[in-house]
Amino acid sequence: MAEQQPTVAQLFDLSGQAALVTGASGHLGRAMADALAEAGARVVVASRDVHKAQAVASALAGREAGRHLGVALDYHDETLLDQGFEAAVEQVGGLDILINNGHEALAADWRQVSGEQFTRQLANATGYFLLARKLRDHAVERGAGASIVMIGSMYGVVGSYPQAYEGIQPASPVAYHALKGGIIHLTRHLAVYWARDGVRVNCLSPGAFPAPGVSRDLVERLEPRVPLGRIGQPHELKGAIVFLASAAGSYVTGHNLLVDGGWTAW
Ligand SMILES: NC(=O)c1ccc[n+]([C@@H]2O[C@H](COP(=O)([O-])OP(=O)(O)OC[C@H]3O[C@@H](n4cnc5c(N)ncnc54)[C@H](OP(=O)(O)O)[C@@H]3O)[C@@H](O)[C@H]2O)c1
């Protein structure tokens, strides 16, 4: 008799799992937290401000609605990072999923950026690594698998078009390109080392998803560069995040999934 195969609904179901999502108060992080909650996970929202985290958590839906939690966590302070992770574990018992999404932005491009600003931007990757290692160690300690998703960017894969920004705002920051390229490769390295621990590590790289406040002129310059002819909407990351986090992606590790409307295809 043929072996019973899991159904698609079972593969994408996150019931009984707990997910830590950083930067879930932001433009894209909120959609990611919504997606995991709607797929059945209990979500721990991390923000630099615990009250903001708790407010986002209390608005999440899914079977764990009312039981989602908020913790304070800052990638640029290792003590606060450790405390945030420990608080999450203490409150949910075990963590199965980590979404490294939070990001301290930088406006300065290659013309103005100081060495100090460049180094601080790269330190976002240090935070992603330290938090990922905490989840890996936690998973090994409890004898469970885990799934880690790093948030990269299409700008970790390609350069930006100088003409798109000229006269409107600084170019996309050079340190951001270095950071996101580094995060994509960090993903591959950790995926290889942690596969034996049952810990999958993938990267999700969004294309152009400007927040509502971004200049309309800039959006109009970006849109023709997208084969699909438009910018992305946050909900268009929901399927990809659940795929990578869940058993639907059980044979996927070390991958960089570009959700960019085809930007990097031409
Ligand atoms: N939007 C796009 O077009 C786009 C494209 C490609 C990639 N991405 C990537 O997608 C992710 C989310 O972007 P977004 O557009 O949603 O940005 P966003 O709206 O600015 O949200 C980023 C969140 O990161 C958190 N954060 C800031 N500094 C932090 C720190 N030191 N430690 C921990 N968390 C910190 C903030 O939350 P708190 O204030 O609550 O701490 C903020 O809400 C980022 O990694 C970004 O690089 C975005």
The ligand as an SDF file (V2000), in Angstrom:
LIG
                    3D

 48 52  0  0  0  0  0  0  0  0999 V2000
    9.9440   47.6270    2.1450 N   0  0  0  0  0  0  0  0  0  0  0  0
   10.6860   47.1760    1.1550 C   0  0  0  0  0  0  0  0  0  0  0  0
   10.5400   47.5910   -0.0190 O   0  0  0  0  0  0  0  0  0  0  0  0
   11.7410   46.1330    1.3850 C   0  0  0  0  0  0  0  0  0  0  0  0
   12.3830   45.5840    0.2780 C   0  0  0  0  0  0  0  0  0  0  0  0
   13.3350   44.5970    0.4750 C   0  0  0  0  0  0  0  0  0  0  0  0
   13.6420   44.1770    1.7510 C   0  0  0  0  0  0  0  0  0  0  0  0
   13.0240   44.7310    2.8060 N   0  0  0  0  0  0  0  0  0  0  0  0
   13.3750   44.2280    4.1430 C   0  0  0  0  0  0  0  0  0  0  0  0
   12.2010   43.8290    4.8030 O   0  0  0  0  0  0  0  0  0  0  0  0
   12.3510   44.0250    6.2160 C   0  0  0  0  0  0  0  0  0  0  0  0
   11.1820   44.8460    6.7310 C   0  0  0  0  0  0  0  0  0  0  0  0
   11.1680   46.0940    6.0490 O   0  0  0  0  0  0  0  0  0  0  0  0
    9.9920   47.1330    6.2150 P   0  0  0  0  0  0  0  0  0  0  0  0
    9.8500   47.8420    4.9390 O   0  0  0  0  0  0  0  0  0  0  0  0
    8.8170   46.4790    6.8490 O   0  0  0  0  0  0  0  0  0  0  0  0
   10.6730   48.1440    7.2550 O   0  0  0  0  0  0  0  0  0  0  0  0
   10.0150   48.9700    8.4630 P   0  0  0  0  0  0  0  0  0  0  0  0
    8.5910   49.2880    8.2060 O   0  0  0  0  0  0  0  0  0  0  0  0
   10.9550   50.0940    8.7390 O   0  0  0  0  0  0  0  0  0  0  0  0
   10.0900   47.9470    9.6580 O   0  0  0  0  0  0  0  0  0  0  0  0
   11.3100   47.5530   10.2130 C   0  0  0  0  0  0  0  0  0  0  0  0
   11.1160   47.2450   11.6900 C   0  0  0  0  0  0  0  0  0  0  0  0
   12.3790   46.9070   12.2500 O   0  0  0  0  0  0  0  0  0  0  0  0
   12.3650   47.2210   13.6190 C   0  0  0  0  0  0  0  0  0  0  0  0
   13.7090   47.6450   14.0340 N   0  0  0  0  0  0  0  0  0  0  0  0
   14.3420   48.8100   13.7420 C   0  0  0  0  0  0  0  0  0  0  0  0
   15.5500   48.8350   14.3420 N   0  0  0  0  0  0  0  0  0  0  0  0
   15.6600   47.6790   15.0380 C   0  0  0  0  0  0  0  0  0  0  0  0
   16.6540   47.1300   15.8780 C   0  0  0  0  0  0  0  0  0  0  0  0
   17.7920   47.8000   16.1680 N   0  0  0  0  0  0  0  0  0  0  0  0
   16.4430   45.9150   16.4310 N   0  0  0  0  0  0  0  0  0  0  0  0
   15.2990   45.2400   16.1870 C   0  0  0  0  0  0  0  0  0  0  0  0
   14.3080   45.6910   15.4010 N   0  0  0  0  0  0  0  0  0  0  0  0
   14.4900   46.9050   14.8330 C   0  0  0  0  0  0  0  0  0  0  0  0
   11.3320   48.3460   13.8090 C   0  0  0  0  0  0  0  0  0  0  0  0
   10.4080   47.9270   14.7710 O   0  0  0  0  0  0  0  0  0  0  0  0
   10.3390   48.5660   16.2450 P   0  0  0  0  0  0  0  0  0  0  0  0
   10.3510   50.0700   16.0700 O   0  0  0  0  0  0  0  0  0  0  0  0
    9.0230   48.0700   16.7130 O   0  0  0  0  0  0  0  0  0  0  0  0
   11.5040   48.0690   17.0100 O   0  0  0  0  0  0  0  0  0  0  0  0
   10.6310   48.4510   12.4720 C   0  0  0  0  0  0  0  0  0  0  0  0
    9.2280   48.3840   12.6020 O   0  0  0  0  0  0  0  0  0  0  0  0
   13.7110   44.6880    6.4070 C   0  0  0  0  0  0  0  0  0  0  0  0
   14.6780   43.6970    6.7260 O   0  0  0  0  0  0  0  0  0  0  0  0
   13.9880   45.2870    5.0610 C   0  0  0  0  0  0  0  0  0  0  0  0
   15.3560   45.4680    4.7860 O   0  0  0  0  0  0  0  0  0  0  0  0
   12.0810   45.7040    2.6650 C   0  0  0  0  0  0  0  0  0  0  0  0
  1  2  1  0
  2  3  2  0
  2  4  1  0
  4  5  1  0
  4 48  2  0
  5  6  2  0
  6  7  1  0
  7  8  2  0
  8  9  1  0
  8 48  1  0
  9 10  1  0
  9 46  1  0
 10 11  1  0
 11 12  1  0
 11 44  1  0
 12 13  1  0
 13 14  1  0
 14 15  2  0
 14 16  1  0
 14 17  1  0
 17 18  1  0
 18 19  2  0
 18 20  1  0
 18 21  1  0
 21 22  1  0
 22 23  1  0
 23 24  1  0
 23 42  1  0
 24 25  1  0
 25 26  1  0
 25 36  1  0
 26 27  1  0
 26 35  1  0
 27 28  2  0
 28 29  1  0
 29 30  1  0
 29 35  2  0
 30 31  1  0
 30 32  2  0
 32 33  1  0
 33 34  2  0
 34 35  1  0
 36 37  1  0
 36 42  1  0
 37 38  1  0
 38 39  2  0
 38 40  1  0
 38 41  1  0
 42 43  1  0
 44 45  1  0
 44 46  1  0
 46 47  1  0
M  CHG  2   8   1  16  -1
M  END
$$$$
